[in-house]
Amino acid sequence: MATAAATSTSETEAEPKAGPTAEGEEDDVKTARTRRKVLSRAVAAATYKAVEPGWDQPEEGVSESDGDEEYAMASSAESSPGEYEWEYDEEEEKNQLEIERLEEQLSINVYDYNCHVDLIRLLRLEGELTKVRVARQKMSEVFPLTEELWLEWLHDEVSMALDGLDREHVYDLFEKAVKDYICPNIWLEYGQYSVGGIGQKGGLEKVRSVFERALSSVGLHMTKGLAIWEAYREFESAIVEAARLEKVHSLFRRQLAIPLYDMEATFAEYEEWSEDPIPESVIQNYNKALQQLESYKPYEEALLQAEAPRLAEYQAYIDFEMKIGDPARVQLIFERALVENCLVPDLWIRYSQYLDRQLKVKDLVLSVHNRAVRNCPWTVALWSRYLLAMERHGVDHRVISVTFEKALSAGFIQATDYVEIWQAYLDYLRRRVDFKQDSSKELEELRSAFTRALEYLKQEVEERFNESGDPSCMIMQNWARIEARLCNNMQKARELWDSIMTKGNAKYANMWLEYYNLERAHGDTQHCRKALHRAVQCTSDYPEHVCEVLLTMERTEGTLEDWDIAVQKTETRLARVNEQRIKAAEKEAALAQQEEEKAEQRKRARAEKKALKKKKKTRGADKRRAEEDEEKEWGGDEEEQPSKRRKVENSTPPAGEAQGLEAETGLFGKSAPVDVDPPSKQKERAAALKRDVPRVPHDSSKDSITVFVSNLPYSMGEPAVTLRPLFEACGEVAEIRPIFSNRGDFRGYCYVEFKEEKSALQALQLDRKTVEGRPMFVSPCVDKSKNPDFKVFRYSTALEKHKLFVSGLPFSCTKEELEEICKAHGTVKDIRLVTNRAGKPKGLAYVEYENESQASQAVLKMDGMTIKDNVIKVAISNPPQRKVPEKPEARKAPGGAMVPRQIYGARGKGRTQLSLLPRALQRPSETAAQAENGPAPQPVVTASAAEAPKMSNADFAKLLLRK
């Protein structure tokens, strides 16, 4: 259910605080006080106009109060067609097409909140007053309306009210409006409108009734209740009767006994208005209310300072009120919290639970339950509680049945939700039956409901969720128990248990024992024995237990023949089970052995690779020493080395080959050969090419003002220059430290240090922003060695019922194209296309809707849809648990000491980590090569093969001179 109620109904806690300490807050207090005075004076003005002698009665067809005229002017200004409406034929045609589309969409899914809102807006724009009234009525039947929607509707209806019947219709609308949410502004409008009808029969009593109900509803509201009190007092003061002065006194005294903001001004106003001294009892109540106000101020101030929806602040306030235990105040704070958190099922559950257990007032309890399911129809727990409350307060059976049917069409997200609501309804039907009678209408209705429940779960739920939601057949079990225990119909119970066992439950011992216990209690020994014999043959999880139960029964009740048969069957079955377990154990052992062999092979391969790397390093060092010895042996710089001379001579190929080689490698010039420097000069040149980058150690004390930026292009020339303008938009940048390799190459990540912590927090919003074609990763700077549990992944990995996971998308699908498809099923809050580290799409996406109802509808409509020849899959987002990488730890090698676990680099054990050792220098591995169909013959290992001979400098020289 999309409900804009979460955002559009946020209650603005903007009333000024009592006794402001800051100088600037005094002006706010005066402004708010002036605004309330204007409202109350408007009520008073309407009252004077209605009761003043000689006041001209309005002509027929004209609104009776100033308030009505104001409504009419506002509504006419909003809804009257423009002067040049004829110029907008194309726009009107477009609106009409959109209206038809919205009406068709609502005929398919009546729970589309945004569709209702858009339809009402367009109809109102087109001036379709009759249709907009019908559209509003339909929406109000499904959803509670926000304060803005109700005020707009009421203004339109007031502008069209012409006679007494129309006024009664407006009264009915006001009554519906004040029931959806607690809205002080609607109560004020209601009071002002009722003042306009004071001249009619019973008008005065109507006005007072409205104001008294408004006081009981929102009079305790610490920030907004003051306006209701003032408007009521102004109304009573406008009635010039001496007897009414006591009414004003009473209102002052009642108000001063309640903790409200700005009550000091009210007390001063009472002192000024009253001709007599204020009684001592009133002053005592006023002082007590002031003390109470001080205890409430921290919670009210927390609400004023926090941002909507302020659920945590309201929860703390609710806990405080429940400790005090005043039912009226507890109810009020729940209502205030629900205005901004109407889509939080747990809050509705807590509120309804309090009313069910504490107040137990029928109208109030049922009203709250009804509003709960209208706000959160996807929550099965609210529907179940509603059915129980209706039964508890004696609601008519037909009404309960209609409510249950609404629950079935609410669109639950899980298959188990449907099982739960069916169980709640079947329990209710069972409690209606008088089982002392052999047959009754209620019993037949119960059996019919059980049959329908099984068909519904099979046809509707299984097709939608690909699961029944009731694998243990609990509904069928309950039916069987009722038939056996309450109806004495064991034949029907046995039929039901046969059906249960055929649905995959015959392999579970507990299911057979449940059936056996039912037969023991309400059946006969023959069927008990039959059930246990079948259990012995079918049970696979705990066959020993079933066999024991069978032998116990035969030991106490069976004959010798029965005992022999039972012993034979149990022995045969247990022998077969043991044989199967032995085979399974052998298979498992073989698999374990294979895994161990594979692990051993991997270990040997790693050891060989490690030894090979070590050997390469040793040979490289030997080679460098040999070259140095050669220089000394052959005269060093005085005579050119033969090997170098050969390379220089061979480096000048024929012209054609030289050009081809140049084109391929770009190493040679066209006219002169390239001189080859000795190794010492090559090292100096390589060292000169290294970038002079200062090594700045990371200061972990500045982690709070530093962010870690990664996945940057390695080809970025000046990372600090490129990134600085991007991050300076978040705040003043103190330093950008790119990280380079030993060769001076940029490694793709850097640290960005800010002057202030808030700038670093704001910089985290740049995560996944594209920089030179790659998504840049921005994460908090945290030392993972000190915080091993820190998670950089910022998306939820748990079940999110309002978010969808879409797979199978074409790589060319853009975010805008996917949003255009998804927004047809609800309000899309966010869409995230999953990409790899290079920013290339992977064909996956996450789509976040406003609530669970929209997401469930989107799954039904979009799963299996074809987009650009690709069939997509859509499901509720529920990522699998991430595997925690094993920490490097010592492990014991077979038959050896503890050895450290192999640790790979940042890329792991890549497939491209090839051996770069020349074939001429490679030696066969120590392990024997495996033949295709068995082990290869072991070669004779000689000393020369086992260990490479040591070579002298002269031997190296001969290798280099060999042609």
TITOR-942367 format. One record per residue (C-alpha): residue in one letter; x, y, z. Coordinates in steps of 0.5 Angstrom, whole numbers, plus 2048, in hexadecimal, padded with zeros to 3 digits. Layout:
<atoms>
AXYZ
...
</atoms>
This chain:
<atoms>
M800800800
A8038067FE
T80180B803
A804812802
A801813809
A80881280C
T80A818809
S80481C808
T80181C80F
S80781D813
E805821819
T80982881A
E80B829821
A80C830820
E809833826
P80D83882A
K810835830
A80E838837
G81283D83A
P81783D835
T81E83F837
A821842830
E81F84982F
G81D847828
E81884282A
E81484782D
D81284A826
D810843824
V80C84282A
K808849829
T807847821
A804840823
R800843828
T7FD849823
R7FC84381E
R7F883F823
K7F4846825
V7F284781E
L7EF84081E
S7EB841824
R7E9848822
A7E684581B
V7E284081F
A7E0846824
A7DE84A81E
A7DA84581B
T7D6844821
Y7D584B822
K7D284B81B
A7CE84581C
V7CB848823
E7CB84F823
P7C4852823
G7C285581C
W7C7851818
D7C4850811
Q7C384980F
P7C7847809
E7C3846803
E7C183F801
G7C783C7FD
V7CC840801
S7D183D806
E7CF83F80D
S7D5840810
D7DC84480F
G7DF83E80F
D7DB83B809
E7DC841805
E7E4841806
Y7E3839804
A7DF83B7FE
M7E48407FC
A7EA83C7FD
S7E78367F9
S7E483A7F4
A7EB83D7F3
E7EE8367F3
S7E98327EE
S7E68387EA
P7E88377E3
G7ED83C7E0
E7EB8427DB
Y7EE83F7D5
E7ED8377D7
W7EB8377CF
E7F28377CE
Y7F48317D1
D7F082C7CD
E7F68277CC
E7F88277D4
E7F18267D5
E7F18207D1
K7F881D7D4
N7F481E7DB
Q7EE81A7D9
L7F38147D6
E7F78147DC
I7F08147E0
E7EE80E7DC
R7F480B7DE
L7F480C7E5
E7ED8097E6
E7EF8037E2
Q7F58027E6
L7F18037ED
S7EC7FE7EA
I7F17F97EA
N7F57FB7F1
V7F07FF7F5
Y7F67FF7FA
D7FA8047F6
Y7FB80A7FA
N7FE80F7F6
C7FA80D7F0
H7F480F7F4
V7F78167F6
D7F98177EF
L7F28167EC
I7EF81B7F1
R7F48207EF
L7F281F7E8
L7EB81F7E9
R7EB8257ED
L7EF8297E8
E7EA8277E3
G7E482A7E7
E7E18237E7
L7DE8247EE
T7D981E7EE
K7DF8197EC
V7E481C7F1
R7DF81B7F6
V7DE8147F4
A7E58137F4
R7E78167FB
Q7E18117FE
K7E480B7FB
M7EB80D7FD
S7E980E804
E7E5808804
V7EC804803
F7F1809807
P7F180E80C
L7F2815809
T7F781A80B
E7F682180E
E7F7824808
L7F3820804
W7ED821809
L7EE828809
E7ED829801
W7E7824801
L7E4828806
H7E582F803
D7E282C7FD
E7DC82A800
V7DB830804
S7DB8347FE
M7D68307FB
A7D1830801
L7CB8337FF
D7C6831804
G7C582D80B
L7C5826807
D7CC828805
R7CE82B80B
E7CD82480F
H7D1821809
V7D782580B
Y7D6824812
D7D681C810
L7DD81E80D
F7DF821813
E7DE81B817
K7E1816813
A7E781B812
V7E881C81A
K7E881481A
D7EE813816
Y7F4816819
I7F481B81F
C7F482281B
P7F3828820
N7F382C819
I7ED828817
W7E982981E
L7EA83181D
E7E7831816
Y7E182C819
G7E083181F
Q7E083781A
Y7DC834815
S7D783281A
V7D683981D
G7D483B816
G7CD836818
I7CC83981E
G7C683D81C
Q7C383681A
K7BF83181F
G7C382E824
G7C9832821
L7CC835828
E7CC82E82B
K7CF82B824
V7D5830825
R7D682F82C
S7D682782B
V7DB828826
F7E082C82A
E7DF828830
R7E182282C
A7E7826829
L7E9827830
S7E9820832
S7ED81E82B
V7F282382B
G7F1827831
L7F7824835
H7FC82582F
M801829832
T80382D82C
K7FD82D828
G7F782D82D
L7F783482F
A7F4836828
I7EE83282A
W7ED835831
E7EE83C82E
A7E983B829
Y7E483882D
R7E483E833
E7E484382D
F7DD83F82B
E7DA83F832
S7DC846833
A7D984982D
I7D284682F
V7D084C834
E7CC849839
A7CE84A841
A7CD843842
R7D284183D
L7D8845841
E7D883E845
K7D983A83F
V7DF83F83D
H7E283E844
S7E1837844
L7E583683E
F7EB83B840
R7EB836847
R7EB830843
Q7F183283E
L7F5835844
A7F582E847
I7F882B841
P80082B83F
L80082F839
Y805833835
D80483B836
M7FF83A83C
E803840840
A7FF84483B
T7F984183C
F7F9842843
A7FB849842
E7F584A83E
Y7F0847843
E7F384B848
E7F1851844
W7EA84F841
S7E884D848
E7E585284C
D7E584E853
P7EC84B856
I7EE844853
P7EC83F858
E7F283B85C
S7F0834859
V7F1837852
I7F783A854
Q7F9833857
N7F782F851
Y7FB83484C
N801833850
K80182C850
A80082C848
L806830848
Q80A82B84C
Q807826847
L80982A841
E81082A843
S811822843
Y80E82283C
K812827839
P818823838
Y81481E834
E810824830
E81782882F
A81A82182C
L814821827
L815828825
Q81C827824
A81C821820
E81A820819
A81481C817
P812816818
R81581681F
L81380F820
A81980E826
E817815829
Y80F813829
Q81180C82C
A81580F832
Y80F814833
I80A80E833
D80E80A838
F80E81083C
E80681183C
M80580A83D
K80980A843
I805810846
G7FE80C843
D7F9811842
P7F580E83C
A7F3814839
R7FA817838
V7FD810836
Q7F8810830
L7FA81782E
I80181582E
F80080F82A
E7FB813825
R800818824
A806813822
L80181081D
V800816819
E808816817
N80980E818
C80280B815
L806806811
V809803817
P8067FD819
D8097FC81F
L807802822
W7FF800820
I8007FA823
R8037FD82A
Y7FD80282A
S7F87FD828
Q7FB7F882E
Y7FA7FE833
L7F37FF831
D7F17F8831
R7F47F7838
Q7F37FD83C
L7ED802839
K7E97FC836
V7E4801833
K7E07FE82D
D7E0804828
L7E780682A
V7EA800829
L7E77FE823
S7E8805820
V7EF804821
H7F07FD81E
N7EC7FF818
R7F1805817
A7F7800818
V7F57FB812
R7F380180E
N7FA80480F
C7FE7FE80F
P7FA7F980B
W8007F4809
T8017F3811
V7FD7EC812
A7FE7ED81A
L7FA7F381A
W7F47EF816
S7F57EA81B
R7F47EE821
Y7EE7F281D
L7EA7EC81D
L7EC7EA824
A7E97F1826
M7E37F0822
E7E27EA825
R7E37EC82C
H7DE7F282C
G7D97EE829
V7D97F1822
D7D47ED81D
H7D67E7819
R7D57EA812
V7D97F0814
I7DF7EC816
S7DE7E7810
V7DF7EE80B
T7E57F080F
F7E87E980E
E7E77EA807
K7EA7F0807
A7F07ED80A
L7F17E8805
S7F17ED7FF
A7F67F2803
G7FC7EF7FF
F8007EC804
I8087EB803
Q8097E4805
A8057DD804
T8057DC80C
D8017E280D
Y7FB7DF809
V7FC7D980E
E7FC7DD814
I7F67E1812
W7F27DB810
Q7F47D8817
A7F17DE81A
Y7EB7DE817
L7EA7D6818
D7EB7D781F
Y7E57DC81F
L7E17D881B
R7E27D2820
R7E17D6826
R7DA7D7823
V7D87D0823
D7D47CC828
F7D77C5828
K7D27C382C
Q7CD7C2826
D7CE7BD821
S7CE7C281B
S7CC7CA81B
K7CD7CF816
E7D37D2819
L7D77CB819
E7D57CA811
E7D87D1810
L7DE7CF814
R7DF7C9810
S7DE7CD80A
A7E37D280C
F7E87CD80D
T7E77CA806
R7E77D1803
A7EE7D3807
L7F17CC804
E7EF7CE7FD
Y7F17D57FE
L7F87D4800
K7F97CF7FA
Q7F67D37F5
E7F87DA7F7
V7FE7DA7FB
E8027D47F8
E8017D77F1
R8037DE7F4
F8097DC7F8
N80B7D57F6
E80A7D37FD
S8047D1801
G8067D5807
D8047CF80B
P8087C980A
S8067C5811
C7FF7C680F
M7FD7C9815
I7F67CB813
M7F57C4811
Q7F77C2817
N7F37C681B
W7ED7C4817
A7EF7BD818
R7EF7BE820
I7E87C2820
E7E57BC81C
A7E87B7821
R7E77BA828
L7E17BF827
C7DD7BB821
N7DF7B4823
N7E07B381C
M7E77AF81B
Q7E57AD814
K7E67B4812
A7EC7B5816
R7EF7AF813
E7EE7B180C
L7F17B880E
W7F77B5811
D7F87B080A
S7F87B7806
I7FD7BA80B
M8027B480A
T8017B4803
K8047BB803
G80B7B9805
N80A7B980C
A80B7B180C
K8127B180E
Y8117B5814
A8117B181B
N80D7B781E
M8087B7819
W8067AF81A
L8067B0822
E8027B6821
Y7FD7B181D
Y7FE7AB822
N7FC7B0828
L7F67B2825
E7F47AB823
R7F67A982B
A7F17AE82D
H7EB7AD829
G7EC7A7824
D7EE7A0825
T7F479B826
Q7F379881F
H7F479F81C
C7FA7A1821
R7FE79B81F
K7FC79C818
A7FF7A3818
L8057A181C
H80779B817
R8067A1811
A80B7A5815
V8107A0816
Q81079F80F
C8107A780D
T8147AA812
S81B7AD810
D81D7B2816
Y81C7AE81C
P81A7A781A
E81D7A4821
H8187A8825
V8127A6821
C81479E822
E81479F829
V80D7A2829
L80B79C825
L80E79782A
T80C79B830
M80579A82E
E80579382C
R808791832
T802794836
E7FC793832
G7FE78E82C
T7FE78682B
L80478282A
E803782823
D803789823
W80978A827
D80D785822
I80B78981C
A80D79081F
V81478D821
Q81578A81A
K813791817
T81779581B
E81D79181B
T81C791813
R81B798813
L82179A818
A826795814
R82479980D
V8257A0811
N82C79E814
E82E79B80D
Q82C7A280A
R82F7A680F
I8367A180E
K8367A3806
A8347AA808
A83A7AA80D
E83F7A7808
K83D7AC802
E83E7B2807
A8457AF809
A8477AE802
L8457B5800
A8487B8806
Q84E7B4804
Q84E7B77FD
E84E7BE800
E8547BC804
E8587BA7FE
K8567C07FA
A8587C4800
E85E7C0801
Q85F7C17F9
R85E7C97FA
K8637C9800
R8687C57FC
A8677CA7F6
R8687D07FA
A86E7CD7FD
E8717CC7F6
K86F7D37F4
K8727D67FA
A8797D27F9
L8797D47F2
K8787DB7F3
K87E7DB7F9
K8827D77F3
K8817DD7EE
K8837E27F3
T8897DE7F5
R88B7DD7EE
G88A7E47EC
A88F7E67F2
D8947E17EF
K8937E47E8
R8957EB7EB
R89B7E87EE
A89D7E57E8
E89C7EB7E4
E8A17EF7E9
D8A67E97E9
E8A67E97E1
E8A77F07E1
K8AD7EF7E6
E8AF7E97E2
W8AF7EC7DB
G8B27F37DD
G8AC7F77DF
D8AB7FD7DB
E8B27FD7D7
E8AF7F77D2
E8A87F67D0
Q8A47F07D2
P8A37EB7CD
S89C7EA7CF
K89A7F17CE
R89E7F27C8
R89A7EC7C5
K8937EF7C7
V8957F67C4
E8977F37BE
N8917EF7BD
S88D7F57BF
T88E7F87B8
P8897F37B3
P8887F57AC
A8847FB7AA
G87E7F77A9
E87E7F37AF
A8807F97B3
Q87A7FD7B1
G8757F77B3
L8797F67B9
E8787FE7BB
A8717FE7B9
E8707F87BE
T8747FA7C4
G8768017C3
L87D7FF7C5
F8818017BF
G8838077BC
K8848077B4
S88B80A7B3
A88F8087B9
P8908027BE
V88E8027C5
D8938027CA
V8927FD7D0
D8948007D7
P8987FC7DC
P8937F97E1
S8957FE7E6
K8948047E2
Q88D8017E0
K88B8017E8
E88D8087E8
R88980A7E3
A8838067E5
A8848097EC
A8848107E9
L87D80E7E5
K87A80D7EC
R8768127EF
D8788177F4
V8728157F9
P873817800
R871811805
V86B81480A
P86981080F
H862810810
D85F813816
S85A80F819
S85881481E
K855818818
D850812816
S84A816818
I84C81C813
T84F81780E
V84B813808
F84E80D804
V84D80E7FD
S84F8087F8
N84D8057F2
L85080B7EE
P85380A7E7
Y85A8087E7
S85C80D7E1
M85A8137E5
G85F8187E4
E85F81C7EA
P85A8197EF
A85A81F7F4
V8598247EF
T8538207EC
L85081E7F2
R8508257F6
P84B8297F2
L8468237F3
F8478227FB
E84882A7FC
A84082A7FB
C83F826802
G84482B806
E84B82E806
V850828804
A856828809
E85A823805
I85981E7FF
R85F818800
P85F8137F9
I86280D7FA
F86880B7F5
S86C8057F4
N8738047F5
R8748067ED
G87080C7EE
D8698097EB
F86280B7EE
R85F8057F2
G8588087F1
Y85780A7F8
C8588107FD
Y856813803
V85281A803
E85381E80A
F84E82380C
K84E829811
E848827814
E844820815
K83E823812
S84182480C
A84481C80C
L83D81A80D
Q83A81E807
A84081B803
L83D814804
Q837816800
L83C8167FA
D83C80E7FA
R83B80B7F3
K83C8127F0
T83F8117E9
V8468137E8
E84A8127E1
G84580D7DF
R8458097E6
P8418097EC
M84580C7F2
F8448097F9
V84480D7FF
S84480A805
P84680C80D
C84D80C80F
V84E806814
D853802816
K8517FB815
S8567F8819
K8537FB81F
N84C7FB81C
P84B7F4819
D8447F4819
F8437FA815
K83F7FA80F
V8407FF809
F83A7FC805
R835801806
Y82F7FD804
S82B7F9808
T82C7F1807
A8267EF80B
L81E7EE809
E81B7F5806
K8147F4804
H8147FB801
K8197F97FC
L81A7F57F6
F8207F17F3
V81F7F17EB
S8247EC7E7
G8247EB7E0
L8247F27DE
P8287F47D7
F82E7F77D8
S82C7FD7D4
C8267FE7D9
T8278057DC
K8248077E3
E81F80C7E0
E81C8067DB
L81C8027E1
E8188077E5
E8138097E0
I8118017E0
C8118017E8
K80D8077EA
A8078047E6
H8068007ED
G8088057F2
T80C80B7F4
V8148097F3
K81880C7F8
D81F80A7F5
I8228057F0
R8298027F0
L82C7FF7EA
V8317FA7EC
T8387FB7E9
N83F7F87E9
R8457FC7EC
A8467FF7E5
G83F8017E5
K83C7FC7E0
P8357FA7E1
K8347F37E3
G82C7F27E1
L82A7F37E9
A8267F87EC
Y8237FA7F3
V81D7FE7F3
E81A8017F9
Y8138037FA
E80F8077FF
N80C801803
E80B7F9803
S8057F97FF
Q8077FD7F9
A80D7F87F9
S8097F27F9
Q8047F57F4
A80B7F67EF
V80D7EF7F0
L8067EC7EE
K8067F17E8
M80E7F17E6
D8107EA7E7
G8117E77E0
M8117ED7DC
T8157EE7D6
I8197F47D5
K81D7F57CF
D81C7ED7CD
N81F7EB7D4
V81A7E87D9
I81B7EB7E0
K81A7E87E7
V8187EC7ED
A8177EA7F4
I8177ED7FB
S81E7EF7FD
N8217EA801
P8297EA800
P82C7E3802
Q8317E4808
R8387E6807
K83D7E1808
V8427E380D
P8497E280B
E84D7DE80F
K8537E1813
P85A7DF812
E85B7DA817
A8607D4818
R85E7CD816
K8617C7817
A8647C3811
P8637BC811
G8687B9815
G86C7BF816
A86C7C581A
M8687CB81A
V8697CF813
P8667D6812
R8607D680D
Q8617D8806
I8607E0805
Y85E7E37FE
G85F7EA7FC
A85A7EF7FB
R8587EB7F5
G8587E47F8
K85A7DE7F4
G8597E17ED
R8597DC7E7
T85E7E17E3
Q8647E07E8
L8687DC7E3
S86F7D97E4
L8747DE7E1
L87A7D97E1
P87D7D77DA
R87B7D07D8
A8837CE7D8
L8847D07DF
Q87D7CC7E2
R87E7C67E6
P8797C17E7
S8757C17ED
E8767BD7F3
T86F7BA7F2
A86E7B47EE
A86A7B67E7
Q8637B27E7
A8627AE7E1
E85B7AE7DE
N8597A87E0
G85D7A77E6
P8647A97E9
A86A7AA7E5
P8707A67E6
Q8757A97EA
P87B7AC7E7
V8827AB7EA
V8847B17ED
T88C7B27ED
A8907B67F1
S8907BB7EB
A8897BB7EA
A8877BC7F1
E88C7C27F2
A88E7C77ED
P8967C77EC
K8997CD7EE
M89C7D17E9
S8A37D67E8
N8A37DC7E5
A8A77D97DF
D8A17D47DE
F89C7DA7DE
A8A17DD7D9
K8A17D77D5
L8997D77D5
L8997DE7D2
L89E7DD7CD
R89A7D77CA
K8987D87C3
</atoms>
